[in-house]
Amino acid sequence: MGDAFGVYSWAVRTYECGPDGAAKMSAICDYLQEAASLNAETLAFSKSDFEAAGENISWVLTRLKVRMSRFPKWGETVSILTFPRGGRKIVAYRDFILTDSAGEELGRATSEWMLIDLASRKMVAIPEGVFAAANTVREPVFGDEPFAKLRWDCRETAADALSFRAMRGDIDLNGHVNNVRYIEWLLEGRPDGAGPCHELDIVFKSETLAGEEVRVETVETEPAVFIHRVFAPNGRDHAIARTAAPQPKD
C-alpha cells in the first residue's frame, strides 16, 4: 500500500460556478468525492481493486461534513489533501483539507463510508487493510467526534415540499443516485435571502433509484441555519442535513 496521504488539484470550471463566479457547494462535494476515489486507488482499496479481486462490493458515503472559509473562483486551482483516518468494523473515516494556489486554506471536510455488496445492497465488513492504511500523523480535521446527531422532528409533510424525480443521469457507478444530487436538491430548499451555504452536515440514510420520486422539506431552526429532509413519498428518509451561512468573524 502507498502513503496514506494524497494531494489532488483541479482548476474551477465555468459550469461549476454560480452567478457570483465562485464554485458551488455541490462542485466542492464533487471534488471531495473524486479525491477520495483517487486516493483509494493509490491505496489499493478502490471499487476497481475489489472487482479485480472478484468482490462485488463498493464504497458508499454515509456522512459528510463540509466547512468552507471561502469558495474558489472560476479558473482558480484547488488542491485537496485527503487521508483515511481509521474507523470501526463497518465504517471508515476520511478527512480533507482544501487550499488555494497560495497554500491558504479554503475549507475542510470529514466523511464516513461503508462498503456494500452491490448484489444484495447490504453492508459488509471493511477489510483490515483499509484501517492499516490510516493516517497516524495528522489530527482529525474536526476532532474525534465530528458528527452531530441530525434529526427531522416534524412528522407532517409541508404543503410546500419540493419534488424531484431521479433521472438516469443522476445514477452513479453503484447504480443509485449519487450523493451530490441529494445536496443539490436540498440546497434548493434554502430561501433566496438565506445567504450562501458555507457549512453542510449530511447523513445519508437510504438509496434512490432511477425513476423514483423524492421530496425535500426545509425548516429554518435559527437565523440562516436550516434543517433539510430528503425523503420518498412513502415517508422513508433518504437524507437529513443541516446547512448554514458563514459564521460572523470576531
Secondary structure as UniProt FT lines:
FT   STRAND          6..11
FT   HELIX           14..16
FT   TURN            19..20
FT   STRAND          22..23
FT   HELIX           25..42
FT   TURN            43..44
FT   HELIX           47..52
FT   TURN            53..54
FT   STRAND          57..68
FT   TURN            74..75
FT   STRAND          77..88
FT   TURN            89..90
FT   STRAND          91..99
FT   TURN            101..102
FT   STRAND          105..117
FT   TURN            118..120
FT   STRAND          123..124
FT   HELIX           128..132
FT   TURN            141..142
FT   TURN            159..160
FT   STRAND          162..165
FT   HELIX           168..170
FT   TURN            173..174
FT   HELIX           179..187
FT   TURN            188..189
FT   HELIX           192..194
FT   STRAND          199..204
FT   TURN            210..211
FT   STRAND          213..222
FT   TURN            223..224
FT   STRAND          225..231
FT   TURN            233..234
FT   STRAND          237..244
//
